[in-house]
Amino acid sequence: MKLKPNARFSTVCLHAGQEPDPSTGAIITPIYQTSTYVQDELGKHKGFEYGRTQNPTRLALERNVAAIESGKAAFAFASGMAAIGAIATLLQSGDHVVVSDNTYGGTFRLFERVLRKSGLCFSYVDTSKLDLVEKAITPATKMLFVETPTNPIMTLTDLRQAADLAHGHGLRLVVDNTFASPYVQRPVEFGADLVTHSTTKYLNGHSDSVGGVVIAVRDEDIEWLKFVQNAEGAILGPFDSWLVLRGTKTLPVRMAVHNANGLALAEFLAAHRKVKKVYYPGLPSHPQHALARRQMHGFGGMLAFELGSLEAARTVLNGVRLHALAESLGGVETLISHPATMTHASVPADRRSALGISDGLVRISAGIEDIDDLREDLEQALERV
Ligand SMILES: Cc1ncc(COP(=O)(O)O)c(C=O)c1O
């Protein structure tokens, strides 16, 4: 099994980073559940010394995800937040970062409550408007940190223009690609320097593992991330690495259904008389639909809709039977949630309302169930409003 350099996306997902196990021929990379490795003689080993520093299952996953995201190397961490924390170690006290204003609440919390204490500072800007990004850049700015689409309002940033702007000012462009997945968009191909994922979501895809990954292209970043992964030690364990590696094999087939179900639910909700507004880049009514068509392959499985009041949102959230009321996203099961009190509860109320995250907003992560069952479930819940 040798991958040709021009292997297509689904072939890369299935095979990159994995060779049949050298000792048995096992087609699946084993879970190397070991803390240490026996050395052949003093100073001579097989490339593996200690479980925090190297693990063959983690290495297979890292090579797999690097290839999937068109990067040079990848590093797997214990969670998506640990991965973003590792990226922040590329910065020094006094450095400034421009961040998408609608970024994941946990990222905002890490930046504001933890990293500010170490002298980093952050400006939150609508990165869909690159003139605002340019205005926010100061001599201390070192990084542009972008989420596209944003959670849960689904605002897009033009990745190619963002990369050009960042590079014109000597900044790294970092993209949190969790929401889209590399099936839908690969930021490195638009010029991003670093890409991060919560593997908890689409990459693993089965709601049974928490993890994160950073994909890098610059040699100096690769060297530093390898060092810091070992130095801080927030590594992804062998079993979780194995689960994510199993998940990426089916990423293309899962994503095709997530895309189809996401679009079908968005269309259904947009036509529903109880729904005030739908946020989904695949709808022609989305203000950045043309950009979505250029930048994305399908429009993903995430959507949000406005019901106008907390009461209406509560009725739908408590009324669904098949949609599971839960945080998180990107799994095969459809999840429904209330951003204002769940994923974005740590974002101050005034910031939430400025971002459009109202009390009547409901978010859906479309799974891969039969679309008619999903529509029927939403219909009966909306009837109660
Ligand atoms: C866009 C995004 N980035 C990062 C994270 C953090 O990932 P984790 O929960 O694996 O730490 C999340 C979690 O929901 C997310 O939605």
PDBQT file of the ligand as one rigid body, heavy atoms in Angstrom, charges set to zero:
ROOT
HETATM    1  C1  LIG A 401     -14.638  25.797  16.811  1.00  0.00    +0.000 C 
HETATM    2  C2  LIG A 401     -14.115  25.106  18.034  1.00  0.00    +0.000 A 
HETATM    3  N1  LIG A 401     -12.811  25.189  18.337  1.00  0.00    +0.000 NA
HETATM    4  C3  LIG A 401     -12.301  24.578  19.434  1.00  0.00    +0.000 A 
HETATM    5  C4  LIG A 401     -13.105  23.867  20.299  1.00  0.00    +0.000 A 
HETATM    6  C5  LIG A 401     -12.515  23.241  21.528  1.00  0.00    +0.000 C 
HETATM    7  O1  LIG A 401     -12.385  21.866  21.373  1.00  0.00    +0.000 OA
HETATM    8  P1  LIG A 401     -12.418  20.812  22.581  1.00  0.00    +0.000 P 
HETATM    9  O2  LIG A 401     -13.783  20.836  23.168  1.00  0.00    +0.000 OA
HETATM   10  O3  LIG A 401     -12.046  19.523  21.931  1.00  0.00    +0.000 OA
HETATM   11  O4  LIG A 401     -11.387  21.272  23.573  1.00  0.00    +0.000 OA
HETATM   12  C6  LIG A 401     -14.463  23.749  20.010  1.00  0.00    +0.000 A 
HETATM   13  C7  LIG A 401     -15.350  22.997  20.921  1.00  0.00    +0.000 C 
HETATM   14  O5  LIG A 401     -16.550  22.995  20.806  1.00  0.00    +0.000 OA
HETATM   15  C8  LIG A 401     -14.990  24.389  18.849  1.00  0.00    +0.000 A 
HETATM   16  O6  LIG A 401     -16.303  24.334  18.553  1.00  0.00    +0.000 OA
ENDROOT
TORSDOF 0
